[in-house]
Amino acid sequence: MNHLYAGVLAAIVLGLLTVSISRLRKTHTKDDYLLAGRSLPAIVLVFTLLSSWIGSGSLLGGAENAYKHGFAALWQSGGGWAGLVMIYFIAPRARKFAQFTIPDLLEVRYNQVARVLGVIAVLFTYTAITSYQLIGGGDILHLVFPGAISSDGGKYLIAAFVIVFTAIAGMSSVAYMDVLIGVLATVTLILALPFLVHRAGGWHGVHAALPATHFQILGDFNLIQALELFLPTMLLMLGNQSMYQKFFSAKSEKAARQAVVGWVIGTIILESVIVALAVVASVVFPTGEVHEHPREIIAWSALHGLPAWLGPLLMGAVFAKIISTANNYLFSPATNLVNDVFSRYIAPNASNRVVLFVSRAMVVLLGLWALYQALHTQSVLQKTLYAYTIYSAALTPVVLAAFYSRRANAAGAVSAIGVGTFVTVFWDTDFIHHHLPEVLVRRDAIFPALIASVFCLVVVSAFTGAPRREQIEPFFPTAEPATSEPAS
């Protein structure tokens, strides 16, 4: 039977390479590579947004959470849903601004220091997210080829493929392959659920086998723990550079807003199905290898719990989703290094050929860094929350302030990005553990990092000069000139 699974994985790899190579001949300029020529229609945007958001964070981290805690794991997914509702109103503004990256936005609205710090925060976040996609892909290869490929060996193979695939044609290849992946994943995940429910003895059997807390709103979490899942996801969604980059790629503001509607519907359906699959599968597979590694529960169910015709398709869909998310989150920080560092400071007059070469070189280097992180990560769920928290605390507050606050200034933004990144990165170090009360250090970093970031943004902006008119006009076209002296 493993030959069938191997055949599906091989077909997916060949299909993705075919899509990528077919788009290569249309990739000639910086706009083509980084933003698909700003030509993506709404339907393509829906699937590329959906595929970039639902990857190993949901299929591994979220499923692991659901396997252990039941439907209360939806607190993590719910943060993304809440963020999506807010994004509906942000998307047209983002497309109107229509730059390349979040650091582009930070420099226009604040200053160059904010831009550089933004690049650093994005690099930490997105290579971390890419790393656990490599873990997920490695797990699948190990499950399908248990005697031939180890989990670590699978990570190397997935990293090589993702790096090559992403480097070929940039945003164009990433976006158009997501249409195929999105359709495949949606259909197979929805079809898999009733088969697993039947195998578990129906919903009555599922309820009888699991503790009551698995079906309660908070489950065995307290409210603080639930919010520690909810807030990082919501705030990452609101400030997500990969998302804004897709909006910048839209052919119009209308297409950007239409895509969000489809994205909301697709995300709610797929993430709910993923959690339900993991909960039901915890009844079907309560012991064994998957109990020791619950992040593998969706792939394990595809291999051992579904009919021979559906299992390989689900495994292929999960595999393709993971590759798609890895491509998206590897491509985005490479864009930062090219657009925000190389083109901005090193070679502003570089030809398109040079820019494309450097872009692909950055994909390779960042892919190797993500692989290093993957080889040294124990928990996908913890790595997910770490990555989300960096972005949530460091960048989301200043990105939202750029669109909705006339008073936020460069000094406030720089201090917020710096403090948010610093607190998150160093929160789990021995120094913090030895110098703060235990009641604080045993909490995740999201609350201290976010509070420190917002405090700096508000207070520092209040006590320094208002932003200049040219800094706020792109975001508030009717803004009046600032009356205070500009911030230094």
N, C-alpha and C positions, 0 to 999 in steps of 0.2 A: 504493500500500500504506500510505503514511503516513496516509491518511484513516482506515484501520481502526484504527491506533494512536491517532490523535487521538480517534476515537469512543470507544475503551475508556477513555482518560484522562478524557474528558468524563463518561462514565457513572459512573466512580468518584467524581469530584468531586460530581456530583449525588446519588449514593447516600450519600456521607458527609454532605452537607448535610441530606439527608432524615432520616437517623438523628439528627443533632444537633438539628434542629428538632423532631422528634417527642419528644425527651427534654426540650425546653425547658419544656413545660407542666407537667412534674413537678419543676421546679427552683424551689423557693420559699424555702429556708432555706440557712444556711451549711453545714449537714451535707449537704444535697442537692447543693450546688454543689461542695464540696470533697471529699466522701466518698461521693457517690451514696447518701446516706441510710443508710450502713453496711448495705447490703442485697445486695451482690454474691454470687451463688452461685459454687460452685467452678468450673464450666465457663466462666463469664464471666471469672473471675479468671485461669484458665489462659491464655486467649487475650490478655487485656490485658497480663499479665506478659510473654508471649512477644513481643507486638507492640512493647511499650515497650523490650524489651531488644535485639531484632534490628532495627536500622535501618541508617543509613548507616555506623555504626561497623563493622558486619559486611559490608554490601552494597557499600560503597565502600572503607573502610580495610582491612578484612580481605581483601577480594577483591584489592585492589591488592598487599597483602603476598603473597598466594598466587600472583598472576601473576608476581611477581618472584622468589619464593623457594620455591615449591612447597608441599608439605604441611606443612613446618615452620611455616607460618603458623598451624597449629592450636594452637601454644603460646598465642597470644592468646585463642582460643576456649576452650582448656582451662582457663584461669584462671577463666572464668565457670562452667565445669562444676564445678570444685572448690568454688567459692563456693556453688553451688546445693546441693551435697550437705550443706554445713554449714548452709545456710538451712533445710533441712528441720526442724532442731531449734530454730531461732530463731523460725520463723513463728508457732507458737502463743503464744509469749511476747509477740511483737509485737502480736498481735491482742488479747491479754488487757490489754495496756497501753492500746491503743485511743485514742490521741490523734489530732491532726491531722497533725503534721509531726515531722521529726527534731529541730528546735530545741525543740519542746514537750518531747520526751524529755530534751534536754540541760538544760533549766531545772529540770525535776522532779528529775533525778538529780544535777545539779551546781549551776548558778546562772544568773542572768540574763546575765552576761557571756558564758558559754559559749553561751547561746542566740543572742546577737547575732553572735558570731563564727561560729557555725554557719550563720546566714543568709548571711553574707558568702561563706563557702566554697561553699555551695550555689549562690549567684548566679553566681560565677565558673564553677563546673563545668557547671551545667545550661544556661546561655546559650551556653557553648562547644559543648556537645553539640547544642543546637538549631541552632547556626550551620552545622554541617556537614550537618545534614539539609536545610537550605535550599540548600546547595551541590549535594547529590545531586538534589534536585528540579529545580534549575535546569539541571543537566546533562541530565536526561531531557527536559525541554521543549526544550532546544537540539538534542538528537539527533532528536527527532520533528519539530521545526519549524526546521530548520537555517537557512533563509533569512529567517525571520521573527523568531526569538527568539534572542538571544545568551545565553551562560551567565549573565552578570550580569543581563540582563533576566529570565531565568527565575527567578533568586533573588528578585527583587522580586515577581514574580507569586506564587511559592510562599509567600513571607513574608506577603503580603496574605491569601491563602486560609487559611493556618495560623492567623494571628491571629484572623480572623473566626470560623473554625470552633471554635477553642479557647475563645473568649470566650462563645460562645452558651450552652452548658449545662454546662460544667465536666466533672467526673469522670464523670458519667453518660453524656455523649455520647462521651467518650474510651473508656470501658470497653466499651460496647455495640457501637461500630463495630469494635472490635478483634476481635470474634468473626468477622465477615465477612472482615476482612483476613487474620486468621490462617489461616483455611481456604483462602482463595484463594492465599496465598503458599506454604503447605505443599504443596498439590497441584501448582502450576505449577513450582516449583523442582525437585521430585522428578521430574516428567515431563520437564523440560528436559535433565536430565543424560544419559540414554541417547541422546537425539538428538545431542547434542554429541559424546559418545564415539564414536558411529557415524561422524560427519563427520570426526573426527580419525583414523580408521582403527582404531578399537577400542583397548582398553587397551594392546595391543602397540604400536600406532602412537604412543600417548601416551608410553610408556616409551622408545621409540626416539628420539623427537624432543627429549626433555628431558634435562638432565644428571642424573646419578645422585643428586646432592644434593637434587633436588626430591622424592625419595621416602624420604629419611632422616629420622630423628627430629629431629636438630638442623639438618639441611640445611647451609646455609652460615653459620648462626649459631654463635657459641660459647655456652656455658652461660649466661654473664652476659647476653648479648643476648636469649636465650630467656626468661630470668627477667624481663627488663625488659618483655617482652610479657605474661608470665603474671601477675605480681604486681599490676600496676595493675588488670587486668580482674577478678581474684579479689577484691581488696579493695574495688573499686567495687561489685561484686555484693553483698558482705557488708554494706556500709553504705548501700546505695542508697536514698535517701529516696523515690524514686518507687515502689520495691518495697514499702517499709514502709507508704507511704500506701495502696497497694492492699490490704495485709494489714489496715490499719485499716478499710478499706471492706468487708471480708468480713463475711458475716452471722453467722459463728461461727468459733471456733478450729479446729474440724474442717474447715471449708471452706478455711481458710487452708492447713492442712497438705496436704489433698488437692490443692489447686492447685499446690503445689510439686512434687508427683510428676509431674503432667502437664507442668509447666514444664520439669523436668529432661529428660524424654524428648523433648519438642518442640525444645528448644534444641540438644541433642546432634545430633539428626537434621538440623535446618535449617542449623546452622553448618557441619557436615561437608559437606553438599551444596553450600553456597555456596563453600567452599574448593575442593572437587572441580570445580565448574563453572569457577572461575577458572583452575585448573591446566589443565584440558582446553582451555579457550578460548584459553589462551596458545599452544597448538599450532595451533589453527585460525586465530587472528589474531595472528601473531607480529610483524607490522609495521604501519605506518600510524598513523592518528590515535590509536587505542586504545593503541598501544605508547608513545606520548608521554603519554597520560593513562590509565594502567591502572586508575584508580579507576572508569572507566566500563565495565569489561569485562563485567559482568553485563547492563547495559542494552544495550551494543553487541551482545552475543550474542543478546539478544531481538530486536534490530532486523535483524541480518544473518545469524544462524546457525541459526534455528529455522523450522519450518513456519509457513505464514501463519496457521494457526488458533491455534498455541501462542505464537508470538512476542508478539503484542499482549497476550495474557493474562499472560505473564510480566512484560512491561513495566508493565502495570497493577498487578500484584502488588507489584513493586518500588516503584513510585510510591506506592501506598497504604501500604506499610510505612514509607516515608520520612516521609510525612505523619503517620502514626500516632505514630512516634517523636518527631517534632517537636512534636506536640500534647502528648504526655506530658511531655516535658522543658521545654516552655514553661509548661505549666500548673503544674508542681511549684514552681518558684521564685516564681510569682505567688502561690501558696498561702502561701509563707513570708512574703512582704511583707504580705499581708493578715492572716494569723493571728498572725505573730510580731512584727510591727511595728505595723500599723494598729490591729488589735483589742486588742493587748496594751498599747500605750503611748499611742496617739493618741486613739482613740475606743472605749474598752472597752464602752460602752453603745449603740453604733450599732445601728440597726434592720437587719433582714435586707435591706431594700431598699438601704440605704446600703452594706452589706457587699458585696452582689452587684455594685453599680455600681463600687465601688473594685476589686473582684476583676477585673472586665473591663478597667478602665483599666490595671491592672498588667500584664495579658496584652499589651495594646497596647504599652506602654513597653518591656517586656522583649523583645517580638518585634522591635521596632526596634533594640534593642541587639544582638540575635542577628544581625540582618541586617547591621549594621555589621561585625561580626566575620566574617561569611561573605564579605563583599566584600573582606576583607583577609587571607584565609587561602589559602596555597599548597598545603599537603599535608593531606589529610583524615586520613591515618594519624598524622601528628605532632600534629595538633589533637586527635585521639582520645586519644592517650597523655597529652597535657598535661591534658585535662579529667579523665581517669581518675585521674591522679596527684594532683591537688589534693584530690579527694575521698578517695582511698585513704590519703593521709598525714594529712590534717587531721581527717577525721571518722570513718572506719571504726574506728580504734583506740579512740576514746572511746565510740562506739556499742556496740561489743562489750564494752568494760569495764563499761558501764552494766548489761548483762545478766549478766555473768559474774564481775565483781570487786566484792567488798564494800569493798575498801580504796581504789580509785580515788576521788579527791576533786575538788572544784571547781578548786583551784589547779593540779593536774596536768592536768585536762582543758583549762582555758583556755590554759595554756602549750603543750600539745600541738597544739590547733587553730591557735593563732596561729603557731607555728613551722612546722608542716606547710604551711600556706598560704603563708607568707612565702618559704620555701625554694623551693617549686615555682614561684611566680610570678616570682621574681627569678633563678632558676637560669641562664637563658640570657641574662642581661644582660652588658654589657661589664664591669661592676664585678666580677662573679664570675669571668669569663674572665681578667681581669688579676690576680686575687689568689689563685687556687687553681692547683695543678699541673694540667698538661694532661691527665694520666691520669684526673683526676676530672671536669673540665669537659666532656670529650667523651662522658661517660656521660649517660644520661637522668636526670631528677631523682628517680625513684622511690626509689632506695636512700638517697641523702642525706636526702631529705625524710621518708621513713618512719622511718629510724633516729633522726633528730632528734626526731620526734614521739613515738615510743614511749619514747625516753630521757626526755623531759620528763614524759610521763604517769607513768612508773614512779618516777623519782627524786624529782620534785617531790611526788607523792602520798606517798612514803615519809617525806619530811622535813617534812611539814605534817600538820595534825590529821586524824583520821578523819572521814568524812562523818556527818551526823546521821542518827538513826534514820528520820525521815520522808523522807529522801532515798533510802534504800535499800529501804524496805518495799514500794513498788510493784513492785520488781524481784525482791526476795527476801522473800516474805511471812513467812518464819519467822526473819528476821534478828534477832539480838540487838542491843540498844542498843550504840552505839559507846562504848568506854571512854575514848577520848582526847577532848580538847577539839575542838570542831568547827572546821573550817577557816574562815578569814575570807572 
